[in-house]
Structures are given as C-alpha cells and as structure tokens.
Amino acid sequence: MSAEADPDLGSKQVLVDTLRNLAHYALRKTRRDAEALGVTPACFTVAALTESFSAGGIPSTAALVERARQGALELSFRWSASGPLQASFELSVEPRGDLKVRLLWLALPEKVPISPRVGVVDGRKPLQEAVTELLRVREGGRLESYPPPR
C-alpha cells in the first residue's frame, strides 16, 4: 500500500508501532518471549491492523480519534505468529487532546489481563502499573509519537 493510496498510512503506522510497543512491554513484564509470540514489526503491520477490523477495514485515524473523543473506544488487534493471537486496547482522548492508548489484555493462547480495569482472569491478576502510551494528535487527526525521554 503506497502513501498515495492511503494518505493516512503514516498515522496508522504510528498507531501500530504503539500497539506493538505496549504489547512488547507487557510481555517483558510477564516474562514472556515477545519474538516467539510474534510481537515484532513483521507481524504488527498496518495490514494486520486493517484485517483486525470488520469488512469495512480500519477507518482513518481522524475518525478513530473522533470516536475516542465521544468515549473510550476498545480496539482489538489480531496477528499471527505461532497461531492467531489477539490484544485488546482502549483508546481515549486526554483533556489536552492527546490520544491515550492503553493495553487491556493479551490472548496468547491464554487470556492475560494487563489493565486493572479488566480485573482477574482465570486467577491471574493484572499488572500493577498502567501499560499506556500517549500520542500527539495533529491537525486532521494525524498521529505522532512523543520523542523518547532523554
């Protein structure tokens, strides 16, 4: 898919990279092998994000941000590594306009709770810390990552 075919491609890639970063971090915290579970750039792609949505495909990032402004929006992302895997994320807009992306749970083959919002799943408690990242929302709903801390 070229940038001419989808002018929103860069923003979608920023979102996919954020989803991968959050899943990778949670797997490290739970002492799981991110590579073996396919939490890699090769599996976390814009195409995988598009396939995770219903037949209509992923809306523009501007549309996602607008829906998140109306109330928290849950997004499921599916990828394939050693089998079909899934993660659930919550998108919400912060008062200053940033898009907050929170990892809720991972289905690895078992379902692993990450956010306290999900509660205990099969006797497993979620992480004590929030697994979130903020993205800058620019004009037209374009997404940008904040620079890493120095």
C-alpha positions as CSV (number, residue, x, y, z in Angstrom):
1,M,0.0,0.0,0.0
2,S,1.6,3.3,-1.0
3,A,1.2,6.7,0.7
4,E,-0.7,7.9,-2.4
5,A,-3.3,5.1,-2.0
6,D,-3.7,5.9,1.8
7,P,-2.6,9.4,2.9
8,D,-3.2,8.2,6.5
9,L,-0.6,5.4,6.2
10,G,2.0,7.3,8.4
11,S,-0.5,7.8,11.2
12,K,-1.7,4.2,11.1
13,Q,1.9,3.1,11.3
14,V,2.5,5.2,14.4
15,L,-0.6,3.6,15.9
16,V,0.6,0.1,15.0
17,D,4.1,0.8,16.4
18,T,2.4,2.0,19.7
19,L,0.3,-1.2,19.9
20,R,3.5,-3.3,19.4
21,N,5.5,-1.3,22.0
22,L,2.7,-1.8,24.6
23,A,2.3,-5.5,23.9
24,H,6.1,-6.0,23.9
25,Y,6.5,-4.2,27.3
26,A,3.7,-6.2,28.9
27,L,5.3,-9.5,27.6
28,R,8.6,-8.4,29.1
29,K,6.9,-7.6,32.5
30,T,5.2,-11.1,32.5
31,R,8.5,-12.8,31.4
32,R,7.2,-14.0,28.0
33,D,9.1,-14.2,24.8
34,A,7.9,-11.4,22.6
35,E,9.8,-12.7,19.5
36,A,8.2,-16.2,19.8
37,L,4.8,-14.7,20.2
38,G,5.2,-12.5,17.1
39,V,5.3,-9.1,18.8
40,T,7.6,-7.9,16.0
41,P,7.5,-5.3,13.2
42,A,6.9,-8.2,10.8
43,C,3.6,-9.2,12.5
44,F,2.4,-5.8,13.8
45,T,1.7,-4.1,10.5
46,V,-0.9,-1.7,9.1
47,A,-2.2,-4.6,7.0
48,A,-2.7,-6.7,10.2
49,L,-4.5,-3.7,11.8
50,T,-6.7,-3.3,8.7
51,E,-7.5,-7.1,8.9
52,S,-8.4,-6.8,12.6
53,F,-11.3,-4.5,11.7
54,S,-14.6,-5.7,10.2
55,A,-15.1,-6.0,6.4
56,G,-15.0,-2.2,6.1
57,G,-11.4,-2.0,7.2
58,I,-9.8,0.5,9.6
59,P,-11.3,4.0,9.5
60,S,-9.0,6.9,9.2
61,T,-7.1,7.9,12.3
62,A,-9.1,11.1,12.4
63,A,-12.3,9.0,12.6
64,L,-10.7,6.9,15.4
65,V,-9.7,10.0,17.4
66,E,-13.2,11.5,16.9
67,R,-14.8,8.2,18.2
68,A,-12.4,8.2,21.1
69,R,-13.4,11.8,22.0
70,Q,-17.0,10.6,22.4
71,G,-16.0,8.0,24.9
72,A,-13.4,5.3,25.4
73,L,-13.1,3.0,22.4
74,E,-12.0,-0.6,22.6
75,L,-9.8,-1.8,19.7
76,S,-8.9,-5.5,19.1
77,F,-5.7,-6.2,17.2
78,R,-5.1,-9.7,15.8
79,W,-1.8,-11.0,14.5
80,S,-0.4,-14.4,13.5
81,A,2.8,-15.9,14.8
82,S,2.7,-19.5,16.1
83,G,-1.1,-19.2,16.0
84,P,-3.8,-16.5,15.9
85,L,-3.1,-14.1,18.8
86,Q,-5.0,-11.0,20.0
87,A,-4.7,-8.0,22.1
88,S,-7.3,-5.5,23.3
89,F,-6.6,-1.8,23.6
90,E,-8.6,1.1,24.8
91,L,-8.3,4.5,23.0
92,S,-9.4,7.7,24.7
93,V,-8.6,11.3,24.3
94,E,-7.0,13.2,27.2
95,P,-8.2,16.7,28.2
96,R,-5.2,18.3,26.5
97,G,-6.0,16.4,23.2
98,D,-3.5,13.5,23.3
99,L,-4.7,10.1,22.3
100,K,-4.2,7.7,25.2
101,V,-3.6,4.1,24.2
102,R,-4.0,1.5,27.0
103,L,-3.3,-2.2,26.7
104,L,-6.2,-4.1,28.4
105,W,-5.4,-7.8,27.8
106,L,-3.5,-10.2,25.7
107,A,-4.8,-13.5,24.4
108,L,-1.7,-15.5,23.8
109,P,-3.2,-18.7,23.8
110,E,-4.5,-18.0,27.3
111,K,-6.0,-14.6,28.2
112,V,-3.7,-12.5,30.2
113,P,-5.2,-9.4,32.0
114,I,-3.0,-6.4,31.8
115,S,-5.2,-3.5,33.0
116,P,-6.8,-3.4,36.4
117,R,-9.9,-2.4,34.6
118,V,-10.2,-5.9,33.2
119,G,-9.9,-7.5,36.7
120,V,-8.7,-11.0,37.4
121,V,-8.9,-13.6,34.6
122,D,-8.5,-17.3,35.4
123,G,-6.9,-16.4,38.7
124,R,-4.4,-14.2,37.1
125,K,-4.1,-10.6,38.4
126,P,-3.3,-7.7,36.0
127,L,-0.1,-5.8,36.2
128,Q,0.0,-3.2,39.0
129,E,1.2,-0.5,36.6
130,A,-0.7,1.0,33.7
131,V,0.6,0.0,30.3
132,T,-0.2,3.1,28.3
133,E,1.3,5.5,25.8
134,L,0.3,8.9,24.6
135,L,0.2,10.0,21.0
136,R,0.1,13.6,19.8
137,V,-3.0,14.4,17.7
138,R,-2.2,16.9,15.0
139,E,-4.4,18.7,12.5
140,G,-6.6,16.3,10.6
141,G,-6.2,13.6,13.1
142,R,-2.6,12.9,12.1
143,L,-0.8,10.9,14.9
144,E,2.8,11.4,16.1
145,S,4.8,9.8,18.8
146,Y,6.3,11.8,21.5
147,P,10.1,11.7,21.5
148,P,11.6,9.2,24.0
149,P,12.8,10.7,27.3
150,R,16.4,11.6,27.4
